[in-house]
Amino acid sequence: MIIRAKDIKKSYSGLEVLKGVDFSAEKGEVVAIVGASGAGKTTLLQVLGTLLTPDSGSLEIDGEQVTGLSADRLAEFRSRKVGFVFQSHHLLAEFTALENVMIPALIAGKSKAEAKARAEQLLRSVALEDRLHHKPSELSGGEQQRVAIARAIVNSPAVLLADEPTGNLDSRTKEEIHKVFFSLRDTLGQTIVIVTHDEHLASLCDRCLVMKDGRFV
């Protein structure tokens, strides 16, 4: 298993948001998590991504037990093992597509040449080889999201977590992004967990889990 979470509980101001959730995903599996707003989907995704610490329970990612790690060790682990894609792409406006993808690799200590080669390879893999030197304002919404996906996997994370990745896109562009996710699964064996309201995207995934009131149903 790439991800193994057991009995995850999380509360805010006395309100129990996650009520003892178990979750697992295998290498190369694409898992959708669906449910109404407020069901706990994004909170679970943030726990799986080590952005939030659960009140109780255990979390193992790629064979490493992350529950109980210090903040510094957790940040280092996250940079190596977890990639994130959000509804808003969060690209840096002053940098080109290539530079945006290179940045996490440079932060992780890769040389400029190594980071550039990896970024170029990934941007080609998401059909953006002609847009390497364009800034975000010169790219369409779908192109920006493809850059964000390439950036998320530049350090070869064990797991890619996506929170409503097609929420801001039109139906044709959504299809492009769907294809990117499944191409990553097929070519790289990437494990992907997607929180989505997009029923079509959920139907394409290897598994679809429904969350209601802080639990899977």
N, C-alpha and C positions, 0 to 999 in steps of 0.2 A: 504493500500500500504506500502511495506517495503521501496521502493525508489520512490521519486517523485521529478523530476528535471523539472524546467520550464524556458524556454527562456534563456538557457545557452549560453553565448557568451564568446569567448576567442581569443585573438589576440597575435601574436608574431611579434615584430618589424614592426607593421603596417599591417601584413598579418592576415586576419581574418580566423582562423582555425575552430572555431565553430560559426555557424551563427544563433543562436536562437534555440537551440535544446531542445525539450521536450522529457522526458523519464520517464517511470514508470515501476515498477516490483512488483508483488505480492509475498506474502510469499509462498515458495515452488516452485516458478517458475524458470525455466532455460531459459535464454534469450541469443541468439547469436547475435552479432553485426558483420556484414561482410562488405566488401568493399575494394576497391583498396588501396594500400599504399598511405599515404598522405591524405586520406579522412577525417581524424579527429578521428578515432576510439580510438586510444590509449590516445589521449588528453582527450576525453570524459571519458574514463575509469579512468584516473587519477583525473579528476574533481569529478566523482562519489565516488572515494575512498578518497577524501579530500587531496590528495597529491598536487593538483593544485587548486588555487583559481580562480574561473571564474571572468571575468571582470564585468559581470552583470548576473542577473538571480537568481533563488533560488533553494536550494537543501535541501530536507528533507529525513532523513534516520531513519526508525523505530520510526517515530513520533517525532523526534527531528529536529528542524531547525538548520542546521549547518552553513548556510551562515552568516558571520559576527562574528563567534567565534574567540577568540584570538588564537595565534599559540599554546600556552600551552594547552588550552582547546580542541583544534582540535586534537592535538596529543593524549591526553587522550581518547577522543571520538573514534578516529581511532583504538586505541589498544583494545577497548571494542567491537566495532561494525562492523569492516571491516577486512576481511581476504584477503590476496593477494597470487596468484600463478602466477609466471612468466614463460617465455619460458626457462630460465635458473633457476635451482632450488634454487641457492644461499644458499645451506646448508653449515654449518661450518665444515670444513674438519677434525678438531681435535676432534669433538664430535661424539658420536654414534647416530644412528637413534633416539633412545629413548631420548637422551639428547637434540638433535636438536628440537624435538617436545615439550619437557618440557620448553625450555627457555622462550618463550612468556608467558607461564602460571606463571613462577616464576617472570618475570618482572611485571606481573599484580598483584602480591602480594599473589598468592596462595602458600600454604605450599609445601615443597618438596614432601611429601607423596601424597598430593592431585594432584599435577602436574604430578607425576609419574603414578598414577592410571589413570588419564585422558589420558595421552599420550599412555599408554599401551592399553587402550580401543580403541583409535582411530587407532593405528597401527594394531591391530587385525582386525578392521573393513575394512582396506584396504589390508588385507591378507599379513601382514608383521610380524606376530607374531614370526616367526623364524629368523627375521633379526634385532631384537631390539638392539643388542649390536654390530652390524656391523657399521663401519664408512662409509661415502659416497664413498670412493675409492673402497670399497668392495661390492658395490651395482651396479646393472645395471641402465641404464638411466631411465627405467620405474619405478624401485624401488625407485630411488632418487626422482622422481616426486611425487610418492605416499607419501613419507615422507614429502615432501614440502606441499602437500595438507593437510595431518594430522596436520602439524604445523600451517597452515593457519586457521584451525577451532578449535584449542585447546581451545581458549577462547570463543567458541560458538558465533561467530559474527552473526549479523543480515544478513549480505550479504557477499558472497564470490565472489571476482572479479578475473578473470583469463585472462591473456594476452598471447595469442598464447601458451596455455599450452602443446600442442602436437607438436609444431613446430620442435623440435629436435629429434622426435622419429620415429622409423620405424612403418610400418602399423600395425603389430601385437601388438606392445606396445601401439600404439595409442588407439586400441580397449580396452585394459586394463584400460587406463585412462578414456576413455569415460564411461565405466561401473562404475568406482569409482564416477564420478560426479553424475550420475543418481541414484546410491545407496544412496548418501548423500541426494539427494532430497527426495527419497522414505522413508528413515529411520529416517532422522533428520528434514525433512521439510526445508532443506537449500535452500535459495534463491541464485541463481548463475547467474552472468553475464559474458559471455565469448566473448572476441574478438578473432576471428579466421579466418584463410584462409582455414581451413579444411572443405570442403563442406559436407562431411559425418557427422562430428560432428554437424555442423549447422543444418543439416536436422533432427537430432534427438531431437533438442531442442523444447521447448513448443512454442517459437516464434523466428523468425529470422528477424532482422531488417537490412536493407541495407543502408549504409551511403555513400554519394557522395558529395564531395566539402563542407564538414562541415554541412550537413543536412541529415536527413533521407528521403529516397525517396520511 
